[in-house]
Amino acid sequence: MNKMLTAGAGLGAIALAATAATAQQAPKPKVEAVYWLSAETVSGMATGQPAGVEKNLLLQLGSVRRNPAPSAEHLPPQILGAGERLPLVTPAGAEPKVDGRADYRPGTAEQPKGRIELYWGCGETAPAGQPVVIDLAAMKAGGPSPFGTGPNVRAMTPPSTASHATYGEWPNGRKGTRVPRNASLAGDHVVQGNYSPDMRFTVAPANDFLAALAPRNAELASGAVKVSWPTLANARGLILTVTGARDDGTVVMWTSSAVRMPGMALPDYLEQSDIARLVQQRILLAPEATECVVPSAVGKATDSAMLMMTAFGPEANYGAPREAPAGWAVKLRTRATHMSMLGVDLAAMLAGSGDEGDSDAPASEAKPKKKRGLLRGIGSALGVPG
């Protein structure tokens, strides 16, 4: 009996080892095509109207297949409002991927000039040790960044002519219509072409465009500015930044991060795991946050500062990596952005019924003067001709 058990155990071990070896040698599922949808909701001055709202949608299809006459299109749900068929056009003159060659080759970098005052953290008063003053002319190539340690995030690399044999995108010259303000991605989608397998997926309402950000500015007696906003459904993390310029050209920068960091250190979109980690590290505000106070030192630094706010939304992934004859993968990512002037409710001011800031000033004089001053100051500090 003992000999039989020993023999059985031996055969079992051999079978397990053979199974493990087979699993290690099995090829990974082949993904022939990837498709990315980047959905952004924009509000504020970036739309051309202080209280405006726009929705932007970028579609990018990449495939390992080569086709001398590429053709592909996206058939969205009617509720998107952008047409029955969205052609995914290969950019004119685009070359296929060759040995990983990049499309961009930087030229000779010039030494920047100017000074930056860096602040961070929500609160009426800036903590001791702020601002950190950065002399751009003193920066040395390869040296430590005076801005502090940047957040450790994974790069999101969408399909492109540099990474795929064949590539197509929308919007494009053939059909560049913006999606309407009330556009929705919820529903059934089909992507088809002569260089990729058919892709069929359904977007749930929870993965639709984010609602528009609608922050309000209120200047406090101390000179600090309280920024508040309604809770944004489905947001995963938030960040606010302020950029202004003194009369001498010094750039003043602030971010809501509790950690020293310039707001420009974050990419446009973030992986979901990175968003969750950055919220824990207090680099991003938690999605349930509804206010943040910009310190008085920042509010008093300049009368022409721009307030930027970004909400990172959910991500959805679809695909059939194991289906024959070819696998495919789809990624949908979302965010919302807002741009306005710090301490100024432009929408109310331009309507002639402002209840914050200098509501008696004519709108036609206030907005251009402040905006020109800001852009001229930033350009001077960074060495850009006015």
C-alpha distance (Angstrom), angle and dihedral (degrees) to the residues before:
residue distance angle dihedral
M1 . . .
N2 3.81 . .
K3 3.80 90.2 .
M4 3.81 90.4 52.1
L5 3.82 91.8 50.5
T6 3.78 91.0 48.2
A7 3.79 91.7 49.7
G8 3.79 91.1 47.5
A9 3.78 92.2 50.3
G10 3.78 89.9 49.5
L11 3.78 93.0 51.9
G12 3.82 89.9 47.7
A13 3.78 91.6 52.7
I14 3.80 90.8 49.5
A15 3.81 90.7 49.9
L16 3.82 92.1 49.6
A17 3.80 91.2 48.4
A18 3.79 91.5 49.3
T19 3.81 91.0 49.0
A20 3.81 91.5 49.8
A21 3.80 91.7 48.7
T22 3.80 91.0 50.1
A23 3.82 90.8 49.5
Q24 3.81 90.9 50.9
Q25 3.80 91.9 50.1
A26 3.82 95.4 44.8
P27 3.81 110.8 110.1
K28 3.77 118.5 -115.3
P29 3.81 115.8 -106.1
K30 3.79 108.9 -85.6
V31 3.81 116.8 -122.3
E32 3.78 108.9 -162.2
A33 3.78 98.5 178.3
V34 3.80 138.1 24.9
Y35 3.78 126.6 -165.0
W36 3.81 126.6 -165.7
L37 3.79 128.5 -165.3
S38 3.82 115.4 -166.5
A39 3.81 110.5 -168.0
E40 3.82 118.7 -170.5
T41 3.80 131.3 178.8
V42 3.82 112.3 -155.1
S43 3.79 126.4 -165.9
G44 3.79 137.3 172.8
M45 3.79 129.9 23.0
A46 3.82 95.2 -12.0
T47 3.81 87.9 72.3
G48 3.81 92.6 57.5
Q49 3.80 90.9 -109.8
P50 3.83 123.0 78.5
A51 3.81 91.8 -133.0
G52 3.78 96.5 30.7
V53 3.80 127.8 127.5
E54 3.79 127.3 -158.1
K55 3.78 135.3 173.2
N56 3.78 122.3 -142.8
L57 3.79 125.1 -164.6
L58 3.80 125.0 -171.6
L59 3.81 118.9 -170.2
Q60 3.84 120.2 -166.6
L61 3.80 126.2 -179.4
G62 3.79 123.4 -173.4
S63 3.79 128.9 179.2
V64 3.78 138.9 179.3
R65 3.79 88.9 -137.9
R66 3.78 119.3 96.0
N67 3.79 122.2 -140.4
P68 3.82 124.6 173.3
A69 3.80 90.2 -150.2
P70 3.82 104.3 36.4
S71 3.78 118.5 -165.7
A72 3.80 129.1 172.0
E73 3.79 139.1 150.2
H74 3.77 142.3 -172.9
L75 3.80 120.0 -132.0
P76 3.82 104.6 -158.1
P77 3.81 129.8 -173.4
Q78 3.80 113.5 -84.0
I79 3.81 90.8 -114.2
L80 3.82 89.9 71.4
G81 3.79 87.5 73.2
A82 3.80 95.8 -152.2
G83 3.80 98.9 108.2
E84 3.78 137.8 -78.1
R85 3.81 94.9 -83.5
L86 3.79 128.7 29.0
P87 3.83 110.7 -161.7
L88 3.79 114.1 -138.0
V89 3.78 100.7 -145.8
T90 3.79 126.1 -161.9
P91 3.84 106.8 -129.6
A92 3.78 114.3 -107.0
G93 3.78 112.2 -97.6
A94 3.80 92.6 12.4
E95 3.78 112.5 154.6
P96 3.80 122.8 -150.2
K97 3.78 120.4 -111.3
V98 3.80 111.9 -74.6
D99 3.81 118.5 -171.5
G100 3.79 91.8 -34.8
R101 3.78 92.3 -61.9
A102 3.79 111.6 170.5
D103 3.81 122.2 -129.3
Y104 3.81 93.1 -137.5
R105 3.79 125.3 68.2
P106 3.81 113.3 -179.4
G107 3.76 120.1 -136.7
T108 3.79 128.1 -139.8
A109 3.80 109.5 -50.3
E110 3.79 117.9 -131.7
Q111 3.78 121.8 -140.7
P112 3.82 107.6 -103.3
K113 3.78 120.7 -129.7
G114 3.78 135.5 -153.6
R115 3.79 138.9 54.6
I116 3.78 133.5 -80.5
E117 3.79 127.6 -160.1
L118 3.79 108.3 -153.7
Y119 3.83 123.1 -157.1
W120 3.80 130.8 169.7
G121 3.79 141.9 178.7
C122 3.82 135.3 53.2
G123 3.79 116.4 -86.7
E124 3.77 142.3 103.2
T125 3.81 91.6 -107.8
A126 3.80 125.7 42.0
P127 3.84 111.5 -120.8
A128 3.80 121.5 -111.3
G129 3.78 112.5 -78.0
Q130 3.80 94.4 40.7
P131 2.90 135.4 151.9
V132 3.76 105.9 41.6
V133 3.80 105.4 -152.7
I134 3.79 114.6 -143.4
D135 3.81 122.1 -163.2
L136 3.79 104.4 -157.1
A137 3.80 92.9 -163.0
A138 3.82 90.0 59.4
M139 3.80 94.3 54.9
K140 3.79 114.2 113.7
A141 3.77 126.0 -151.1
G142 3.78 110.7 -106.3
G143 3.79 93.0 13.6
P144 3.82 126.0 121.0
S145 3.77 115.0 -73.3
P146 3.81 112.6 -104.6
F147 3.79 87.6 -149.3
G148 3.80 91.3 69.8
T149 3.78 130.8 -115.9
G150 3.77 111.5 -29.4
P151 3.79 120.4 -131.4
N152 3.79 115.2 -87.5
V153 3.79 103.6 -120.7
R154 3.78 132.9 153.5
A155 3.76 116.3 -112.8
M156 3.79 115.2 -114.9
T157 3.78 108.2 -140.9
P158 3.81 114.5 -167.5
P159 3.81 122.6 -163.4
S160 3.81 115.1 -73.9
T161 3.78 143.2 160.5
A162 3.81 87.8 -95.1
S163 3.79 95.6 56.0
H164 3.80 104.0 36.5
A165 3.77 137.6 49.3
T166 3.81 91.5 -129.6
Y167 3.79 127.1 21.2
G168 3.81 137.2 -178.4
E169 3.80 133.7 179.6
W170 3.79 146.5 -175.1
P171 3.00 136.3 -117.2
N172 3.78 96.7 45.9
G173 3.78 143.2 143.9
R174 3.78 92.7 -77.0
K175 3.78 94.5 55.3
G176 3.80 118.3 0.7
T177 3.77 100.5 161.3
R178 3.78 114.5 149.4
V179 3.74 116.9 -128.3
P180 3.82 111.9 -106.1
R181 3.78 123.6 -102.7
N182 3.81 91.8 -104.4
A183 3.82 94.3 46.9
S184 3.79 119.2 139.8
L185 3.80 132.0 -167.1
A186 3.80 94.3 -160.1
G187 3.79 112.2 121.9
D188 3.79 141.4 41.0
H189 3.81 122.0 -24.6
V190 3.80 132.6 -170.2
V191 3.81 126.2 -167.4
Q192 3.78 118.1 -171.6
G193 3.78 137.2 167.0
N194 3.78 146.7 144.8
Y195 3.79 93.7 -99.5
S196 3.81 101.3 43.3
P197 3.80 138.8 46.5
D198 3.80 118.6 -101.2
M199 3.78 111.9 -87.2
R200 3.79 122.5 -156.2
F201 3.78 122.8 -179.4
T202 3.80 140.7 150.6
V203 3.80 123.9 -133.1
A204 3.79 115.5 -145.7
P205 3.84 119.8 -141.2
A206 3.81 90.1 -111.5
N207 3.81 89.0 64.6
D208 3.79 96.1 48.0
F209 3.81 126.7 112.7
L210 3.79 111.9 -56.0
A211 3.79 117.0 -112.1
A212 3.81 116.4 -102.0
L213 3.79 119.8 -83.0
A214 3.80 111.8 -118.3
P215 3.83 110.2 -175.2
R216 3.81 120.8 175.1
N217 3.83 125.4 -146.8
A218 3.80 123.2 -141.1
E219 3.80 120.4 174.8
L220 3.80 112.9 -143.0
A221 3.80 126.1 -144.4
S222 3.81 89.9 -103.9
G223 3.78 91.9 58.9
A224 3.79 92.2 -105.8
V225 3.81 117.0 127.6
K226 3.79 122.4 -132.2
V227 3.79 112.3 -148.6
S228 3.81 116.0 -166.2
W229 3.78 133.8 173.2
P230 3.81 141.3 173.1
T231 3.79 118.0 -94.6
L232 3.80 109.2 -87.5
A233 3.79 113.8 -134.8
N234 3.83 115.2 -124.1
A235 3.82 94.1 6.7
R236 3.81 114.0 144.3
G237 3.81 100.9 -167.3
L238 3.82 141.0 -10.9
I239 3.78 139.0 -147.5
L240 3.81 133.7 -175.7
T241 3.79 127.1 -160.8
V242 3.80 134.3 -175.7
T243 3.79 125.6 -158.9
G244 3.79 123.4 -176.7
A245 3.79 140.3 148.9
R246 3.80 134.5 -131.5
D247 3.78 121.8 -135.7
D248 3.82 89.9 -100.2
G249 3.80 90.8 57.5
T250 3.80 97.5 -103.1
V251 3.79 110.0 147.4
V252 3.81 116.9 -133.7
M253 3.81 115.5 -154.3
W254 3.81 130.2 -177.5
T255 3.77 135.0 172.2
S256 3.79 132.6 -171.0
S257 3.82 89.8 -126.7
A258 3.81 113.6 118.9
V259 3.80 86.1 -143.9
R260 3.80 123.6 72.4
M261 3.77 104.9 -97.3
P262 3.80 138.6 125.4
G263 3.79 112.6 -114.3
M264 3.79 90.9 -126.6
A265 3.81 89.3 67.5
L266 3.80 91.6 82.5
P267 3.83 120.7 80.3
D268 3.80 122.2 -126.5
Y269 3.80 93.3 -99.6
L270 3.80 131.7 26.5
E271 3.80 135.7 -157.4
Q272 3.81 112.8 -106.1
S273 3.81 93.2 -117.8
D274 3.81 90.2 51.3
I275 3.80 91.2 50.5
A276 3.81 91.7 53.0
R277 3.81 91.8 47.9
L278 3.80 94.0 47.2
V279 3.80 90.1 51.6
Q280 3.82 89.0 53.5
Q281 3.80 90.1 48.7
R282 3.85 89.2 50.0
I283 3.78 91.6 -121.8
L284 3.80 87.6 117.9
L285 3.78 123.4 39.2
A286 3.79 114.7 -116.1
P287 3.82 114.4 -99.9
E288 3.81 91.2 -114.1
A289 3.84 92.1 58.5
T290 3.80 113.1 114.6
E291 3.82 104.0 178.2
C292 3.79 145.2 28.8
V293 3.80 129.3 -178.7
V294 3.81 118.2 -136.0
P295 3.85 107.0 -142.1
S296 3.79 119.1 -104.3
A297 3.82 91.3 -119.5
V298 3.81 88.2 62.8
G299 3.80 94.6 41.8
K300 3.81 91.6 51.4
A301 3.80 95.1 42.2
T302 3.78 95.3 80.8
D303 3.79 139.5 -0.3
S304 3.80 92.3 -142.2
A305 3.77 109.6 57.4
M306 3.79 127.4 146.2
L307 3.80 120.6 -135.6
M308 3.79 116.9 -150.4
M309 3.78 124.9 -173.5
T310 3.80 128.9 -174.6
A311 3.79 130.0 -172.0
F312 3.81 116.7 -165.1
G313 3.78 111.2 -145.9
P314 3.79 137.1 -163.6
E315 3.77 127.0 -64.7
A316 3.79 127.7 -140.7
N317 3.79 127.5 -162.1
Y318 3.78 126.2 -162.5
G319 3.76 133.7 172.2
A320 3.76 152.7 112.6
P321 3.81 105.6 -116.7
R322 3.81 92.3 164.3
E323 3.78 100.6 42.7
A324 3.80 121.5 109.8
P325 2.92 138.0 -86.6
A326 3.80 93.5 16.6
G327 3.78 137.0 -7.3
W328 3.78 126.6 -129.9
A329 3.79 138.1 -174.3
V330 3.81 132.0 -155.4
K331 3.81 126.8 -163.1
L332 3.82 124.2 -167.5
R333 3.81 116.7 -169.6
T334 3.80 128.7 179.3
R335 3.77 141.3 -164.5
A336 3.81 141.5 157.9
T337 3.81 127.0 -141.3
H338 3.79 135.2 -170.2
M339 3.80 133.4 -170.8
S340 3.80 127.0 -169.7
M341 3.81 140.7 134.9
L342 3.77 119.2 -78.4
G343 3.79 113.0 -107.7
V344 3.80 93.8 4.0
D345 3.80 128.0 102.1
L346 3.79 95.5 -153.1
A347 3.78 95.1 178.4
A348 3.79 92.0 57.3
M349 3.81 93.2 39.8
L350 3.79 94.5 52.5
A351 3.78 89.7 46.8
G352 3.79 88.6 57.7
S353 3.79 94.0 -120.0
G354 3.79 103.1 87.3
D355 3.79 116.8 159.1
E356 3.80 96.0 -175.2
G357 3.77 133.3 57.4
D358 3.82 121.9 -0.6
S359 3.79 98.5 -22.0
D360 3.83 91.9 167.4
A361 3.81 92.6 65.7
P362 3.82 114.7 97.4
A363 3.79 109.9 -105.1
S364 3.81 91.6 -136.4
E365 3.82 89.2 61.8
A366 3.80 101.9 36.6
K367 3.78 103.0 53.9
P368 3.85 102.0 45.8
K369 3.81 93.5 43.0
K370 3.79 94.4 52.7
K371 3.78 95.2 42.2
R372 3.80 94.5 49.1
G373 3.79 91.2 48.6
L374 3.77 92.5 51.6
L375 3.79 96.7 47.8
R376 3.79 93.1 44.4
G377 3.80 92.0 50.5
I378 3.79 94.9 48.3
G379 3.80 91.9 47.3
S380 3.80 91.3 50.8
A381 3.79 93.3 49.8
L382 3.79 92.6 49.8
G383 3.78 93.9 45.4
V384 3.81 96.4 -107.1
P385 3.83 116.0 142.2
G386 3.79 113.8 -112.6
